[in-house]
Amino acid sequence: MARNLSSGDITADRRADYAKMLSENGDHSAATDLMQQALELVPNWAAGWFQLGELAEKAGDKQRAVDAFRKVTEFDHNDMFGAGLKIAKIEGRTPDLPPSAYVAEMFNDYASRFDESLVEKLQYTVPAKLSALVDAHLGAGHKFFNAVDIGCGTGLFGAEISANCYRLEGYDISDSMLAKAAAKKIYNHLGRADLSLPPDQSGLFGSPRRADLVSAADVMMYLGDLKAAFANVAALIKPDGVFAFSVEKSAEDSGFELRPSLRYAHSETHVATALAANGLETIATEETVIRTDAGEPITGLLFLARRSG
């Protein structure tokens, strides 16, 4: 947890590093106490309070963790650390949406190692499988006049479909991800957008109803309530266009849940209901393992939808 330190902060930083080491060796209680001492020296350190919250959570001290995470939100009003999500998870609540600043910061930090980590270490398979689902229902080699890849990341799904697109647009909340996508030279246009906002504020427009394919590979996991995201899709998609996307599959029969990973999982019923509310209908689904997390397979649902009627 590197910072730009004055000489007076060095002791606090060393204690924070030692607390991390203690935690890695399994002594979470001692790590928590040492991190608390560090924060007595630098009480306005938001990242330090977040570290304390995580250490306290590992030590099983939920109230101390919640108190620490609340301190984070006092100093970081945009909640780029996702402390609010942490509090909600501990308290058994499921927020409708994560803080946009948290999602953007997470992927800005992740961008430099994203492809290697996701594909090689976490065995991420959504781009190839989602592309295959599109081919299965529209025919291999089907050409798209204008495809819009929302939450494009570094362009993993874009690389799968670019050869079949006369024009390919990519949008993401992370500037660092967009820079990585630009380096692949597969997109005709790239821009910053926030799918948690309604269409007139999201940054996706542009002319409406311009896309005969809208894609969102591994995007909905970072949104709970899909209302705004699907409203953006409905505003983008042509009457004969298709929407290809993935979700993590919830064990619940309805609704959505916030997982310990701080990603959301959605039930098939919730997704179908949210699609219908925006004039979209499911034409194909596929249940499959989409990645691993801590060595365990994560089951997801792949969807293909189009405008109703």
N, C-alpha and C positions, 0 to 999 in steps of 0.2 A: 504494500500500500504506500507507494512512493509519493512524497509531497515536496514542495519547495519550502525548506525549513530555515528559520532564523536559528541562531546559535542557541537561543533559549528553548527551542522546540526539540532539540536533538534527543534529550533524555526521554521525552514522551514517545518519540518515534522508535527509539530502541526498545522501550517497554512494549510497544505495539508489536514489533517484530518478534520479540521473545514470547509474547502472548500467543501469537500465531504458531510459533514452534511448539509451545506447550500443548496447544490444541491438536496439532498434527500428531503429537505423541499420545493423545488420548486423555490428557489432563485438562478437561474443559473448565472445571471449576476454578482451578488455579489460573488458567488463562483469562477467565472472566474477571477475576479479582485484579490481576495485573493490568488488564486493559482499563479497568475502572481507575486505577492509579494514574495511568497515562492521561486520561481525560481530565483528571484534576489539574493537570498542568496546562492543558489546552482545551478548555471546556466548550469552545465554539467549533470544534472539528467535526463536521457532519459525517465524513467518511469514518472517523474514529468511532462515533456513536453507532454507526451501522455495523462496524466490526464487533463492537461490544454486544449489540443485539444478536448477531449471529452466534457469538461465543456463548452467550447466556442461553440461547435456544438449544444449542448442542448440550449444554450442561443440564438441561431440563428445567431451567428457571424461567418459566413463561412470562411471569409478570415483569421480571427484570428485563427480559427481551423486549416486551411491549413498551416499557418505559423508555428504553434506549432508542427503539425505532421511532417513538414519538418525538424524541429529541432531534432526530434526523430531520423530521418534517418541519421543525421550528427553524432550522438553519437552511434548509433546502426546500423552498416553497414549491418548486416545480417537481419535487420528488424524483429526481433522476436516479436515485438508488433503488426505488421501488419499496421504500419502507412501509408505505401504506398497504401494499399487497402483503407484505410480511405480517403486519398487524392483523389484517383481515384473515389470513390463513390460520394464525394462532387462535384467533377468536371464533373461528368457524364460520366466517362470513365469505361471501363471494361477490366482489365488486363487479358491476356491469362491464367496466373497462379499466385497463391499466393506465397509469399516467403516460402521456405521450412522450414526455422527456425521458422517462425510464426506458421505454422501448428504443428510442433513438440513440440514447447513450450506450445501451447494451450492444446494439449492432454496430455503432461506431467503434467501440472497443474490440468487437469480435471480427471485424471485416478482414483484417490482415491474415487471420488464420482460419477464416470461415470455411472455405472449400475443403481444406485438408482435414479440419476437425470434423465437419459434418459428414463428408463422404467417406473418408478413410477410417476415422475413429468411431463414428456413430452410425456408420452403415446406412446413411440416408438414401432412400430410394424413390422419393416422391416424383422428381422430375421425369425419370424414365417411365415409371408406372402411370403417371398422369398423361403423359404423351401417348402411351400405348392405349389408354382408355379412349382418348380422342380419336386415334386412328381406328379403333375397333368400331366406333359408331359413325364416323364420317368418312372412313376409307383412308388407307395409307396414302400419304402424299397429297391429301386434300389441301388446297391452297386457300390462305386467308388474305383478304385484301388489307385489313388493318387489325392487328392483334395488339391488345393492351395488357401488359404483364404487371399487375398491381402487387406491390410488395416484392419487387423483382430481385432484391438482394444483389448478389454478385452476378446474377444472370444464369444460374444453373438450369432453370426451366427454359429461359430464352434460348439457350444454346441447343436445347432439344428441338425447338420448333422453328427457329429462325429461317431455316432453309425452305420452309413452307409458307413464309409470310412475305408479302410484297412490302409491307410496312410493319415494323415492330416498335411499339412504345414501351418504355419501362418506367415505373414509379416506385419510390421507396421513401420511408421516413428518415433513413440514415444517409447522410452525405458521403460517408466513407464507403458504404455499400455501393452507392451510385458511381463513385470513382472506380471501384473494382469492376463494375458492370461496363463502364465506358471503355475500360482497357481491353475488353473482349471484342469490341467493335462489331457487335451484332445488332445493336439498337439504332433505329433511325432518330429516336428522340428519347431523352431521359429527363426526369423531373422529380422534385420532391413532393410528396403527398402524404396526408395523414388520413387513413381510412376510418378513424374513429370520429371524424367530423362529417357533417352533412355535405351533399354534393356541391353546394355553393361556397363551401369553405375548405374543402379537402385538398384542393390544388390539382385535381385531375382534369380540369376543363380549361380550354379545349371546346370543341364542338360536341354536342350531345349525340347519342345514338350513332357513334362512328365506328364501333368495333364489331366485327363478326366473330371474334374470339376475345373473351376476357379470361385471364388466368390468375390464380392466386395459390401458388404452391407453398405450403408450410407458412401461411400467413394468419389464418383465422385462429391459430393457437395463441396468438398474442392479442386477441380480442375476446371478450366474453359475449356481451350482447352484440349480435350481428346486424342489428337494424341499420346502422349508418353505413356499414360496409356494403351490405346488399343494396341499399338505396343508391350508392355510388355505382355499383354494377348495373343496376336497372337503368340508370341515366346514361351509361356508356354504351350499352349493348344494342345492336340493331334488332329489328323484329325477328330476323331469321338467325341471329347470332347465338353462340353457345358460351357457357360459363363453366370453366373447368377449375376445380379447387379441391383442397384437402382439409380435413380436420383430424384432431386426435379424438378417438372414440371414447365417449363417456360411458361408465358402467351404469349410469342412471337411465331410466326410460324416457325422461324428458328433461329439458333445461340444459344447463351447462355448469361446470364445476371448475374451481381453481385448484390445480394440483400443487404438490410440494415443489415442483420445478418452477412454479409461478407461470406455467403455461396453462391455457384453458383447454378443457375437453368438452365436446358437444355431443349431445344425443342426436341420433338420426331424425327423431321426431322434431326436435328444436330446429334443426337446420331446414327441414322440409317446410315447417311453419313459417320460418323467417323468409324463405324463398317465396312462398306463396303470397306473403304480405307485400312483396315487392313485384308481383306479377310474373314470377319465375316458377318453373316446375322442373322437378327432377326427371331426367330421362335415363340415367344410369348411375349405379353406385357400385363400389367395390370395396370390400373389407380386406385390409392387408397390413402387414407389419411395415411401418414407415421409417423407423429408426430404432436405435437402442438408447437407453438412458441408464447410467450406472450398471451397464452390462445386461439390462433387462429389455426385452422387445417391447416396443410401444405400438399398439394397434391403432390404426387410423381408418378413416373412410375417405375414399375418393369419390367425388361427385361430378356429374356432367348435367347441366341444366340449360334450359332455354326459356325464352319468353312465352308465357302461357298464351295459347290460341294463335 
